[in-house]
Amino acid sequence: MEKIYDVIILGAGAAGLSAGIYTSRGKLDTLILSEGVTGGQMVLTHEIANYPGVEMIKGYELADIMKRQAKSFGCTLRANVKIVDYRLTEKIKEVELEDGRIFRARTVILAPGGKPRSLNIPGEKEFEGRGISYCATCDADFFRDKKLIVVGGGNSALEEAVTLTHFASHVTIVHQFDHFQAFAHAVEEASFNPKISFIMGSELRAYEGNGTLQKVQIEHLKTGERTHLATDGVFVFIGYMPNTAPFKGLVGMNERGEILVDETMKTDLPGVFAAGDCVAKRYRQVTTAVSDGTIAALSAAEYIRTEQR
């Protein structure tokens, strides 16, 4: 007789692992499938200092703790698999791997995560986590009294630049256009902040340093002139990319490719839930992903109980 799981969780980041902890702790037969490494974006975070109850922890260490918790409750986890097909519309959902294996479940929780948009310029991989960041809330405290650069011109860039001034000695905003896309109040707040300056109509062309980031190369787009600017860190806020391409056309999404859910993390497909950085929401933190995963797990459990009545 073919095995049917109660829950298949697609993704093993903070949301997926949290969901797995709750469903397996609740005696639901749970399988986590991840196309990447276990831990998702957490693994790329050098230190997490704002997780409640934990003073300081490496991202990969927190991911490992969550993985061990889920496994201790009976959750099965398979990482670095290649998924080729999702069949989610029927009562019993199916996920097919590249090697031909098919896994079936009564419910599915989509938790593929996402990633910040990067500049894709020289030095990016070398200095990620060594001066390059994509999260002011996560990393601002590591740059006290430092000179920083913020890349971007939307609401997130300007709001995060203002946040960074509570820590940094100075923040320079570099934006490719000669105007901002942010709301007027965000532009005004940044413009009147004495610790913020602006380089408009320009783009970063390279990150440079020795072990840690020390300077960036900037090109003025109209003249083509390139200059160097010394800095202790660069925060990039040019958008976010949810890893939802495989689910396009399967579940409801907004124009940014973020999955639409209600307050119970339910999608528009019965028995399919979503959680974490892949869903449409304002804030993306480890704690918000954990919350989403918890809610999705409890909702999946309730769905199964209802279906069995």
N, C-alpha and C positions, 0 to 999 in steps of 0.2 A: 504494500500500500504506500503510495507516494506521500511524503511528508508535507504537511501544510502548517506553516508557522502561524502564530497569532499576529505577529508584527514583523515586517521587514523595514529596517531603517536604512535609508540611502544617504550615507555620509557619516563620518566619524569625528567630526569636530565637537566643539562644546555642546551644541544643540543635540547632535546625534547621540553622543555618549550619555548625556543627561537623560534623554528619552530612553535609552537602553537600560540605564540604571533603574529608572522608575518602572518600566514595563516588566523587566525580568524580576525585580524585587516584588512586583505584583503577581508573580507566578504566570506571566504570559510568556509563551515560547517565542523568543526574540532572536532575530538575526540582523546584525549590522553588516552592510556591504559598503566598502569605501574604495573609490578608484584611486585615492591618494594615500598618503601616510595617515596613520591614526593621530588625531589631534588637530588637524586642519590648521587654521591661522594661529592657534595657540603655540604651535611648535616654532613659529617664526618670531614669537615675541620673546625678547631677551629676558625681561623680568616683568612680572605682574605684581604690582604693589597695591592695587585697589580692589582685590577680590576679598569680600567680607570674610572675616575670621582668619585670614592668612596675611601676615605682615609683608612677606616677600617670597616669591617663588618663581623659578624658571618656568617658561611656558611649557616646555616639553615635560617637566616634572609634574605639572598639574594635569596634563593630558595623560600621562602614564598612570597617575592615581585614579583618574576617572575610568580609564580602560580596565584597571585591575578591579575596581568596584563593580563595574558592569559584569565582568567575567565571574566574579565571586558569587553573583546572584544567578548565574546560569546563562548569561547572554553569550551567544556565539558571534564572533567577530572575524570577518575576512577582509583584509586590507589589500591594496594594490591589485584589485581585480579590474577587468575590463568588461563593462556592461554594454551590450549591443542592442537590447530591446527592452521596452517597458510596456506591459499590457495591464492597464490600471482600471479599465472601465467595467470589467466584470466583477461579480461578487468575490471571487477568488482572484487576487492579483498575481501577476507573474513577472519575474525579472529574469532575463536570459543573459548569461555570460558568454564571452567570446569562445570559451572552450566547449560550449554547447549545453552546459548545465543550466537547468531552469529551477528557480526557487519560487515557491508559492506561499501566499499569506492572505489572511483575512483582512488585514489593514496594512497600509504603507505610510511611513512618515518620510517626507522629502526633506533632507537636511544637507544638501550639497555644498552649502556655504557660498562664499564669494571671495572677491579680492579687490583691493583698491586699484584703480587705474594707475599705471606707472608711466614714466616718461620714455622708457626704452632708450636710454642714452649710455655712453661709455661710463663705467664705474658703478653702475646701479647695483649689480649683483655683489660687487666687492664691498660696498659700503652699506648695504642694507643691514640695519641693526647696529651699525657702527657710525651712525651720523645721519642716516636716512630713516625717516619714520613716516607713517601714514595715519597716526593716531595721537592727537595732542593729549587727550584724556589719559592715554596709556603712558606716554613717555615724557610729558612736559617737565615733570619733576627732576628728570635726569639732566636737564639743561638750565639749571638755575644760574643766573648771572652770565649766560652765554649769549653770543650773537647768532641769531637764527634767520633762515630764509623760509618763507611760505610760498608755495607755488599754487596759483589758482586765482580765480576771480569771481567765484560764486559765493553763495551764502556760507557754505561750510568753510571755505578758505578764509573769508574775512572774520567770521565768528571765532574760528579756531586761532587765528592770528591774535585777536584780542585776548583770548584765553591764555595764549603763550606769553603775553606781556606781563602776566602775574608772576612769571618765573624768569623769563629771559631779560637780559639787559636791553636788547634791541631786536626788533623783528623787521625784516625787509620783505615786502610782498612783491613777487615777480609774476607779471601777468602778460599773456601773449597779445591781448588787445589793448586799445587805448581807453577802454571803458570797462566797467564791471557788469556782470550779469546778476549781481546780488540785489536784494531789496534795498531801498533807499536808507532805511534805518541802519542796516548792517554797514553800508558804505560810509554813512555819516559817523558811526561809532568808531570805525577803523581810522577814518580820515582825521578825526580830532584827537586820536590817541598820540601823545607825544613820543611814545616809544616805537611807533610804526612809521616806516618810510616806504616809498613805492618806486618800482622800476617797471614802467608800462611799455607795451609794444615789444616785449622781449621774451626770449625763451632760454631755458637752460640747455646747454649743449654737451656738458660733461661734468661728472663728479671727479674730484682729484684729491689725493691725500697720500699719507704713508701709514697704513694700518687703520687709521681712522680718517674720516672726512675732514679736510682742511680748507678747501676752496671749491668754487664752481666756476665753470666757464659759461658766460652769458652772451647771447647774440641779440643785438638790436635789429629787429626784423626789417625796418625800412632802410637802414644804411648798410646792414650786413656786418657792422663792426662787432668784434668780439673782445670782451674784457673778462678779467678775473675778479671775483669777489671772495674775500676770506670769510669763512663761516665755521661755526661749531656744529651746525646741524641744519638739515633741510626737511621740512614737513610738506608733503605733497597731497593736495586736496583738489584733484581734477575729476572726481567722480568715482563711482564704485561699480564693479561688474559682478552681478550674481552668476553663479555657475548653473544656470537654468536652461541653457540651450537644448539639452536632450528632452526637456519637458514642454517645449514650445508646441502649442496645439493640443496638448494633453490636458493641461490645467489652466485656469484663468490667470493671466498676467497683466501687468500694466505696461506702459510704453517703454519702461526701462528694463523689462524682462524680469521684474520682481514678482514672485508668486503672491496672488491675492488670497488672504485668509480672513476669517472672522475672529472674534475674541477667543474662540476655542481652538484656533489654529486649523480649522477645517477649510479645505479647498472646495471648489465647486464639483468635485468628484466624490461620491459616497465612499467612505472608508479610506480616503486619502487625506492626509494632513501634511502640513509643512511647518518648518521651524528654523530659526536662526537667521543668518545673514542673507538667505535666499528670499525672504519674505519682504513685502513692502512695509517699511517702517522707517522712523527717523533716526533712531540710535542703534549703533552696532557695537556692542561690548561683549566680553565673555559672559558677564552677568545677565545681559539681556538674552543671549543665546541659550544659556542655562534655563532661564525662565520659559522661553519659547518651547524648549525641549520637554520640560516638565509638563506644561499645559498640553502639548501635543500627545504626550504619553498617556496622561489621564483621560484625554478625550478619546484616544484610540481604545483604551480599556472600556470606557463607557459605551462606545460604539459596539464593541464585541459583545458586551453584556446585553445590550438592546437587541442585537441581531439574534442572540441565542434564546430570547424569550419566546 
